[in-house]
């Protein structure tokens, strides 16, 4: 059995490496080539190459394509650049804009993995006769009684399992993640040992198609109506001000509300509690109005053992990528839905974000947050919340 789990020599195992031009995927290609695998690298051009050249801090930019090719030349392996610009626009960018327009807070990197890298690119890898598609993600592929699964990376600071919750078992049959057991310093040390020209290259930080960091600017360009103004309303029904588009707000936001001081009122920090896209209304209130204990999920992808309908499963869930997992009970529903009951209220649960489910280190799956329900009893619940609760 070779290091990728195939019962044949590495030289007889065809591996396509998804190469972003960064240090992680470059090390994957270098390690596999050094082991004697039949390796080729593929880099995806996801948006206009000319606009990308020279841009720093974003993945899949023009410089990254050049860097990936340079690494492949250094390793003596073939390198292909595939024009996925139209696919990426339809599957990721348009979805990103529509989600913001609908009052959600999307995560385009998950959509990219789900709809482009682990769907379209996998099909291309199969067409090229690949036995495996290897990536530089920090996550561990594990064997379970139910088939291949995923677990957190050995380095908690680099773990990317949250962003891969939508990966299916069919996809995992072909996918491999050689860096799952390494830390980032170990990866950089390997890059230096392999004499890769990207060994000291900084990690990408930005969403690739948002070069300035202005999400609202991108959405408004794609959907001009997204900048239509509306009211900022307190949970008690008072109109506090106006806004220039709900795309500039997200659930849990405190800064940048543009309300200024409210004369004659006690100072009370206000947070965005709800976004009513249909009425173009931003609802704000105290932190207590954000308390959420029931989370409803859609488009659930499940990698765990089968769970009987209506059966509650003790789990931990991550409601944002940068937040720690919290204790919850998960109940799977029909048609890719699920309900999550949190042991303690969470604050800032935003539709469009992902809720990813764990038991220990194993990632069981997850889904997109359709809504979070406020933990307020019916008699004291502000009417404005019912008006915008979907």
N, C-alpha and C positions, 0 to 999 in steps of 0.2 A: 504494500500500500504506500503510495507516494504521499508527500506532505499535503496535497490537496484532496486526498481521500480516494484516489483512483488506483485500481489494481493493475497498474502498468508503469513502466519507467517514465520519468519526466519527459524524456525526449519524444515519447509517443503521446504526449498530452498537450493538446492545442489550447492555449490560454490567451484570451483577449483581455488587455488591461485598459480600463477606462482612465485615461490620462488627462487630468485637468491642467497640467503644467506646473503643479505645486510639488512640494517635497514629498508628501505622503504617497500619492499615486506613482511618483517617480521611483521611490524606494521599492514599492510593490513590484514594478517592472524590473528593477535591478535585482532584487532578491530571486524572483522567479527565473530570470535569465541566467543568473549565477548557478541556480540549481539544475539548469539544463533543460528547462521546459521550452516548448515551441511557442514563443511569445511574440505577440504583435500588440502595438498600442493604437488606441483610437481616441481622438479628441473631437468633441462636438463643438461646432460653431453654432452658437445659440442666438446670436443677434448680429447686426451689421458689423462686419470685421473692421471697416474703416473707422467707425465711431468708437470702436473698442481699443484701437491701437494707442498705446501710451498711457492707458488708464491704469492706475494702481489701486490695489486693495479690493478688486472684484474678481470673482472666479470666471473662467471661460472667456477672458478678454484676449485681444489680439496678441499681446505679449505672451500670454499663457500658451497659445497655440505654438508660437515660436519656441518657447521653452520646452514644451513637450517634444517637439521635433528634435531639438538639440539633444535632449536626454536619450531619445531613441537612437539617434546617430551615435552617441557615445556608447550605447549598449550593443550596437550592431543589430537592432531589430527593426522590423518594418513599422511604419507609422502612417496612419490614415486620418484625414480630417473629413468629417461628415457634416454636410450642411443640413442642420436640423432647425434652421431659423424659423421656418413656417410652422413646423410642428410645435416648437417651443412657444411661439406666439399664441397659437390656438389653445394649447393645453395648459399653459402656465400664465402668460402675461394677461390674456383676456380674462381668465378666471380670477386673477389677482384684482383686476379692475372691477369686475362685477361683484366680487365679495366685499370690497370696500364700499361700493355704491349701495350694497344691501345692508350696510351697518355692521359688517363683520370685520374681524382682524385676521387676515389670511397669513399662511406660512408658505410662500411660493417654493421654498427649497424642498419641502415635503412633496408638493405637487410635481416638482421636477423629477425627483426620485421615482415617484409613483407612475407618472405618465410618460416620461421621456427616457430617463436612464435605465430604469428597471422594466420598461415595457418595450419601447421601440429599439433601444440599444441592445437589449437581450435578443430580440428577433434578428437584428443584424449580426450579432455574435454567432447565433445558430446558423445563419446563412453562410457564415465564413467557416463553418465546420468546427467551431470552438467546443471544447469539452467543459470550459469554465469561463466565466466573466469575473475578473478580479478587480476590486476597487480599493481605494485608500481610506475607506471609512473605518473609524475606530468602533468596532462592534464585533462580537464573537458569534460565529455560526456554530450551532450545537446540534447533535443528534438526539432526538427524543423518541419515545415509543410511538408518537403520532407523526413522525417525520422530522425533517430539518426545522430547526427553530433558531431564535436569536437570543443572545444574552448581552448584558452590559459589557463594555470593554474593561480590560484589566485596570486601565487608568481612568478613575472616575472623572477627572477633570477634562478628559477628551472624549468621553462616551458619547456616541451619536445615535444610540438606539432610538431615542425619541423621534428623530427625523426619519426613521426607517420603519415606523409602525405599520405602514401600508404594504410592506413587502409580503408577497404571498409565498406559500410553500412551493408552488410550481417555479417561481422565480428563484427561490433558495436552492432548488436542485442544481442550478447552474452557477449561482453566485458564490464567491469566496472572498473572505476579508482577512488577508494575511497580517494586518497590523493590530488585530483585536487584542492580542496579548502583550502589546508593547506600550511604552509611554512615549510621549512626544520627544523628550531628550534622547531616548534610545533610537527613535526613528531618524533624528537628525544626525546622530553618531553614525548610523548605517549609511546615510547619504554621503557623509564625508569619507567613510571607508570605501564606498563604491565610487568615489570621486565624481559624484554627480554635480553638474554645474548649478543646480538649484538648491544645494545643501543649505545655504543661508537665506533662502528666499522667505520673506514674511508670509504668514498665513493670510488668506483672503478674509476680508471682514464684511464687505458690503454685499447686498443683493445685486447680482450681476447686471440687471437691467435698470437699476436705480443708481446711476453714477454719482448723483449729488446727495443722496440720502433723503431726498424729498419724495416720499411716497405719494403725498397729495398731488404734487406736480405731475407725476407720471400718470396717476389715475385721471386727473383733470384733462390731460392731453388726450387720453384715450376715450374718456367719457365727459365731454364738455359740461353736461348737466350736473356733474358731481359737485360743482362749486356753487350750486344754488343755495342762497341763504335760508335761514330758518330761526326758530326760537330756541333759546336755552331756558329750560323750565326746571324749577325746583320740584322735588318729589311731593311737596305739599300743594302743587298747582300754580305757584306764583311764576310769572314770566320774569326772569332776571336779566335777560339780554338777548343779543342776536349773534349768530355765527355765520361764517362764510363757507359752509359745506360740512356735512357730517363726516366726510372722509378725513378731516383733520383731527378726529377724536377717536378714542378707543375706551372700552370699559376699564374702569380703574384709574383713568388719567386724572391727575390732580393739577399739574402745571399747565399753563398756556390756555386756560379757559377763557381769558379775556373779560372777566367780570368786574375786575377792580374792586374797590371797597364798597360795601353796602351800608350807606349811612343809617345810623340808628339801630343797626343789627349787631348782635354779638359776633365776634370773630369765630367762625366755624369753618374748618377746612372742608371744601367741597370736592367731590369726585364725580366723574362720569359714571352714572348708574345704568343707563340704558340709551340706546340709539334707535330712534323711531325713523327708519328710512322712508317709509311711506309719507309721513307727515313732515319730514325733514326737521325732526325735533331732537335736541340733545337734552336728556334728563340728568340732572345733577342732584346730589344729596350728600349727607354725612357718610362716613365710612360704614356705619352700622347698616345703611341701606344696601351695601354691596354684599352683605353676608349671604352666602349661597351654600346649600347643603345637598341639593339634588341637581345632578347634571345629566342632561339627555344627550345621547350621542347618535350620530348618523354615519353611514358609510363605514361601519365597523369591520375591521380585518382581524380575524382571530387565528392565532397560532398555538393556542393552548389546547388542552384536552377538551373533548366534547363536554358541554355543560347542559344539563336538562333545562328545558324552558321553565322560567320562573324560579330557578334555583339561584340563591345568592352565593356569591363566591368572595371569600375574604382576599383582598388584594391591596396593593399600594398603587396610587396613580400620580402621574405628573400632569399638571394642568397648564404648565408653561415650561419651556425648555430649560430655563435658568433657575427654576424653583425646585426644591427637594420634593421627593415623592411623599404623599400623605396617605394615611390609612383610609380604606373605603370598602364598600361592598358593591360588587358588580352583578347586575342581572342582565343577561343577554335577552333581547327581544326579537321580534320577527323582522324580516327584510333588512338585515344589517343595522338594526338599532340596538341600543343598550341604555340602561339606567345605572347611574353611579350615585350611591348615597355616601357622602363623606362623613367620617366619624366626627370631625369638627368642621365648623363653617370655614369656607375659603373666601377670599376677597379678590375681586377683579377677574372673575371667570368670564371669559369673552367668547362669544360665538365666533366660529371660524378658526379658533385655535384648536390644537390637538389635545386629547386626553389619552395618555398612553399608560398601559396597564402592566404591572409587574408583580411577580412573586419572588422575593429575593432578587437575585441577579437576572433571572429569566424574564424576558420581555414577552408577554402573552398576546400582545396586539394593542389595538386602540381604535379610536374613531374621532371624527370631527365634532366639536361641541356645537350642538344645535341651539341649546339654550341652557342657562343656569337659573334655577328657581330660588328666589329670595327667601331666606329663612325668617319670615315675618308672619305671625298668626293673622288670620283673616280679619278680625275686628280692628287691628291696628295697622294693617297694611295700607300704605298710601294709594289712593285711587289711581294716581298717575302711573304707578307701576303696572297695575292691571291693564291700563289702556294700551301699554306698549309691550306687554308680555305676549310672546308668540307661542 
